[in-house]
């Protein structure tokens, strides 16, 4: 997306200033399409945050569990387990969801790598309900593309 526009700008600069030559379009500091700490921390593309409070009775009736158990599993699996593995994704398979949406909507599939970064939090509210949130720091989407 930005790469295509940047390349066109470089062509104009080279035409206007014949002594100027660029070596490469990217120095790879963007670490495009690769798992990396920089984009997990700073974000790249769009950052998405979603949260909900699910009443205890819904969790128990529909999910057949309790808010306490969901919070415990999230803590042990998504937070502790992912940290021990050195993962940039403290979540349960964001990549599957992002991949399905990207394939269905014509997005660049290689961006699924960074789209799978994210954090899932689950806590029990003082009222005993389930608070759950997700943060996806690097959801790269666009309407212009085709570079890959």
Secondary structure, 3 states (H helix, E strand, C coil): CHHHHHHHHHHHHHHHCCCCCCCCCCCCCCCCCCCCHHHHHHCCCEEEEEEEEECHHHHHHHCCCCHHHHHHHHHHHHHHHHHHHCCCEECCCHHHHHHHHHHHHCCCHHHHHHHCCEEEEEEECCCCCEEEEEEEEEECCCCCCCCC
